[in-house]
């Protein structure tokens, strides 16, 4: 999975946006979103611009992997949950 798709998936998860809602809100095809999630394709630059506006993030958001993301990639699922809970408790403005 590309970093672009990984970050999009995380945004959707964090904001409780389903693939269906994303397709409806941005007039995207179901097959495009499905292909992204399966790693068969990535959003075009034009679509990324739409996604930036929709999620109110800069374009660079989709191309960067945070240190926390890299660290969490080394943890198992249970350890990741502990880290997320800690961050949410420590920084309540983060949703």
Backbone as a ProteinNet text record, in pm:
[ID]
protein_1_A
[PRIMARY]
XXXXXXXXXXXXXXXXXXXXXXXXXXXXXXXXXXXXXXXXXXXXXXXXXXXXXXXXXXXXXXXXXXXXXXXXXXXXXXXXXXXXXXXXXXXXXXX
[TERTIARY]
86.1	0	90.2	60.3	141.7	116.6	210.5	195.7	73.5	45	-72.7	-199.2	-212.2	-332	-337.1	-221.6	-216	-265.6	-220.1	-261.9	-409.7	-457.5	-600	-683	-642.1	-714.7	-718	-606.4	-600.5	-692.8	-693.8	-784.9	-929.6	-963.8	-1101.5	-1136.4	-1045.1	-1069	-1083.9	-991	-992.5	-1119	-1173.4	-1290.1	-1419.5	-1413.1	-1531.4	-1599	-1518	-1568.8	-1559.7	-1672.1	-1672.1	-1633.6	-1594.5	-1562.1	-1685.4	-1801.5	-1925.5	-1950.3	-1935.2	-1956.7	-1856.8	-1732.9	-1631.2	-1668.4	-1713.8	-1753.2	-1870.9	-1963.7	-2081.1	-2045.7	-1970.1	-1936.3	-1846.3	-1758.5	-1662	-1688.8	-1802.1	-1838.1	-1727	-1680	-1577.8	-1644.6	-1578.9	-1634.6	-1600	-1691	-1666	-1542	-1525.5	-1412.3	-1278.9	-1273.3	-1148.7	-1108.9	-1203.4	-1174.7	-1138.3	-1206.8	-1175.2	-1034.1	-998.8	-864.1	-758	-785.2	-689.1	-669.4	-780.8	-771.9	-702.3	-708.9	-643	-500.7	-457.8	-322.5	-304.3	-413	-405.2	-382.4	-412	-398.5	-386.1	-350.2	-345.7	-425.3	-475.3	-550.7	-463.2	-525.1	-454.9	-427.3	-343.4	-313	-439.9	-524	-650.4	-740	-747.5	-828.6	-767.6	-635.2	-570.2	-603.4	-611.2	-648.7	-789.8	-880.8	-1017.4	-1015.7	-935	-925.6	-867.6	-770.7	-712.8	-819.1	-897.1	-1004.9	-1107.7	-1142.5	-1243.9	-1199.9	-1076.3	-1025.9	-954.1	-941.2	-873.9	-731.4	-655.9	-514.9	-433.1	-304.7	-220	-184	-149	-111.6	4.2	93.9	209.4	167.6	49.3	0.7	1.6	-37.1	-49.8	84.5	190.5	320	420.2	378.5	473.3	432.4	530	506.1	563.3	478.5	523.3	609.8	687.2	769.6	680.6	566.4	473.4	422.6	389.4	343.7	452	575.5	685.8	703	696.1	712.7	598.9	477.3	362.3	367.8	429.8	445.7	530.2	608.3	693.5	623.1	505	432.2	321.8	283.7	168.4	40.1	-73.3	-200.4	-231.7	-206.3	-236.4	-146.4	-19.7	73.4	34.4	-12.2	-56.9	-175.4	-267.7	-383.5	-339.1	-240.3	-188.5	-128.7	-52.3	9	-98.4	-197.6	-305.4	-380.6	-410.5	-482	-399.4	-270.1	-181.4	-182	-168	-164.8	-297.5	-407.6	-539.4	-558.1	-510.6	-521.4	-429.9	-313	-212.8	-245.4	-306.7	-337.6	-484.9	-574.3	-718.6	-771.8	-698.9	-746.7	-732.3	-647.8	-630.2	-748.1	-812.6	-929.8	-899.6
-118.3	0	123.9	216.4	337.6	428	516.2	610.4	699.8	733	815.9	744.3	619	541.8	513.8	488	464.4	588.1	706.1	829	859.6	831.3	849.4	756.4	632.2	536.3	582	635.5	683	802.6	895.1	1009.6	963.3	871	820.8	754.5	675.4	608.5	709.7	805.3	904.8	989.5	1011.4	1099.4	1024.3	894.2	808.7	831.3	837.2	853.9	718.1	667.7	540.2	563	455.1	463.1	508.6	459.1	497.8	648.8	698.7	843	925.4	880.9	951.4	955.3	842.4	839.7	932.9	936.7	1022.7	1171.1	1205.2	1345.1	1405	1322.8	1375.6	1329.8	1264	1213.1	1125.8	1033	938.7	805.7	727	595.1	497.6	405	301.6	221.2	193.9	111.1	180.7	312.4	385.5	370.8	393.6	384.7	241.4	144.8	3.9	-28.6	19.4	-4.8	57.9	176.1	239.7	152.1	108.6	31.8	-102.6	-157.3	-284.7	-265.1	-139.8	-113	-127.8	-134.2	-148.1	-15	93.6	227.2	328.2	449.2	561.8	676.2	766.3	880.1	967.7	1024.4	1117.9	1247.6	1330.1	1460.1	1543.9	1541.9	1617.2	1566.2	1435.4	1377.3	1406.8	1403.5	1437.6	1580.1	1670	1808.2	1813.8	1736.8	1728.1	1673.2	1569	1508	1604.5	1685.1	1786.4	1885.5	1932.7	2026.7	1961.7	1839	1766.4	1744.2	1701.7	1671.8	1789.5	1899.2	2019.4	1988.1	1927.1	1896.7	1945.3	1975.1	2015.1	1892.7	1916.4	1807.7	1726.1	1792.5	1722.7	1615.5	1629.4	1529.9	1389.6	1380.2	1248.7	1185	1265	1213.8	1194.3	1219.1	1206.4	1094.6	1033.2	932	987.7	1003.6	1061.1	960.8	1014.5	927.5	832	882.9	797.5	683.8	713.5	607.8	503.3	549.5	454.7	367.4	431	355.7	256.3	299.7	211.3	93.2	112.2	2.1	-110.3	-80.7	-181.1	-250.7	-201.7	-255.5	-349.9	-442.1	-526.3	-445.5	-500.5	-428.5	-382	-465.9	-429.7	-314.9	-320.1	-212.9	-81.4	-90.3	30.3	93.8	12.9	64.8	139.1	86.8	151	287.5	292.9	419.2	520.6	478.5	569.1	620.7	534.5	576.5	676	651.3	743.4	881.1	882.6	1010.1	1083.2	1013.1	1076.9	1134.1	1063	1112.8	1232	1226.5	1332.5	1458.3	1437.3	1548.8	1541.6	1585.9	1567.1	1639.3	1737.3	1807	1720	1619.2	1526.8	1429.3	1419	1330.5	1213.4
0	0	0	-88.4	-96.6	24.4	50.1	161.8	140.5	14.2	-16.4	29.5	-8.8	25.8	175.9	234.8	379.2	455.1	412.9	480.2	455.5	335.2	306.9	394.4	404.2	488.2	633.6	680.8	818.3	839.5	744.1	753.6	759.8	672.3	669.9	802.5	855	982.5	1096.1	1101.9	1209.1	1208.1	1089	1076.6	1049.5	1063.4	1043.9	908.9	804.8	669.1	599.6	554	482.7	336.9	271.6	128.8	50.7	89.5	21.5	34.5	155.2	176.2	95.4	90.3	13.6	-134.3	-187.6	-329.3	-355.6	-263.3	-280.4	-267.5	-164.6	-138.5	-246.3	-304.7	-402	-544.7	-566.1	-699.7	-758.3	-677.5	-720.6	-753.7	-836.2	-866	-753.9	-731.7	-630.2	-666.4	-793.8	-835.7	-809.9	-824.2	-798	-651.6	-562.1	-418.7	-380.7	-439.3	-414.6	-462.6	-581.1	-634.2	-544.3	-490.8	-398.5	-276.6	-218.7	-93.4	-113.8	-234.7	-264.8	-314.4	-325.8	-371.7	-521.6	-595.6	-740.9	-810.6	-741.2	-798.8	-686.2	-723.4	-629.2	-689.1	-605.6	-658.2	-748.8	-850.9	-938.7	-863.2	-920.4	-857.6	-844.9	-946.8	-943.3	-829.9	-815.4	-708.3	-572.3	-563.1	-436.8	-394.3	-490.5	-459.7	-401.5	-459.8	-405.7	-263.2	-242.7	-109.8	-7.5	-49.6	40.1	84.7	-10.4	22.3	114.7	84.4	160.8	306.1	324.9	458.7	523.6	450.3	499.4	546.2	456.3	481.3	361.7	382.7	270.1	184.4	61.2	-28.2	28.2	96.3	153.3	253.8	312.7	409.5	349.5	223.1	160.5	125.4	123.1	80.1	193.6	315	425.5	519	574.5	676.5	805.4	901.7	1028	1104.1	1194.3	1278.2	1356.7	1402	1476.8	1388.5	1262.3	1171.9	1151.4	1133.8	1114.7	1239	1357	1481	1498.4	1471.1	1489.8	1393.9	1278.2	1185.4	1242.4	1343.9	1407.7	1523.7	1558.9	1674	1628.6	1715.8	1684.5	1711.2	1674	1683	1824.8	1922.7	2061.7	2108.3	2071.5	2108.6	2041.3	1917	1846.8	1917.9	1966.5	2039.8	2165.2	2234.3	2355.6	2320.7	2212.1	2170.3	2133.2	2057	2015.9	2137.4	2230.5	2352.3	2432	2443.4	2513.8	2446.9	2315.9	2242.6	2259.3	2248.5	2264.3	2404	2505	2642.5	2666.7	2609.6	2630.2	2550	2431.2	2343.1	2302.8	2389	2364.7	2239.8	2190	2068.4	1944.4	1952.1	1838.7	1837.8	1725	1715.2	1627.3
[MASK]
+++++++++++++++++++++++++++++++++++++++++++++++++++++++++++++++++++++++++++++++++++++++++++++++

